[in-house]
């Protein structure tokens, strides 16, 4: 009886170790997944100088093990610099996972003139590379 119990414990520990190795390999493979799509929503899409605006940024994939950084420019002037992605809750507690979405309030600069303006969003990912998107 004791021998069977020891054998079951040994098998259980072996399965747990194997599962940990498989999950670690999965994380390593996913750690370097690059962003494939960057979408920017601006609301309201027009307004007076000094107006508050909401910039919503969504990235595909929606989350991952690498931290990304966000930059927001208004007519070339930086409004937000190197805003990190937030940690996301994940069922696996052995490593950090990050959410690739931002909801940020910006204030349209008071010195901007009327007319067409652009909001540029840059996403910095692995090794200092960027993916860019423009909202007008």
ABEGO torsion letter per residue (X at the ends): XAAAAAAAAAAAAAAAAAAAAAAAAAAAAAAABBBABBBBBBOBABEBBGBBBBBBBBBOBABBABBBBBBBBBGGBBABBGBBBBBBBBABAABBBBBBBBBBBBBBBAABBBEBBBBBBBBBBBGGBBBBBBBX
